[in-house]
Amino acid sequence: MVIIKGHEIETVIFKNAHNRRALQLKNNIVMLLRSIGVNENDIDVPVENVAIKKAKASATWYYSGHRMYYSHNMQSKFVDNLHVLFKVIEIESNLVLSEKKTFDDFISEFREDSDIDDKRKEARKFFGVDPDLNDLEIITTKYKAMAKELHPDMPTGDTEKFKQLNIAHKILKRELT
């Protein structure tokens, strides 16, 4: 089980037919987004040629002038990452369809800048961690240590770096929660 965006998601480890399952998951994501009004031509879910390899799964879609994006890279295989991504979108889409969540809330949950991947790389570099690190506890520990050092009220404080620190932490926290 993983907790993402406040939802408990049961992870699945696929043992066979990885490429076929990845294609099925992509089609399911497209169907979900279409069910809440997203045009199929505005949905992009890249599928790896070899779905068993370690790779990030992502989905990008556009609606009402907004670019929405979600990715997952905490599982050991692309197809497993795509399954978690599908489950997150499924839960959030069902909340919209059942009117427990507004479409505006859905948009704000997934709205991202087009250069978000670059920002995440820069944030990890700022913290001095591995570019593939997905452990929010390690990042938060580094954040707290750096915050004590960079806080403007401290003798070693630096207002600009403190602002950068908070932005970097916010970017990674949004990705990893």
ABEGO torsion letter per residue (X at the ends): XBBBGGBBBBBBBBABGAAAAAAAAAAAAAAAAAAAGBBAAABBBBBBABAABBBBBBBBBBBGGBBBBBBBAABABAAAAAAAAAAAAAAAAAAAAAGABBAAAAAAAABBBAAAAAAAAAAAAAAGBBAABABAAAAAAAAAAAAAAABAABAABBAAAAAAAAAAAAAAAAAAX
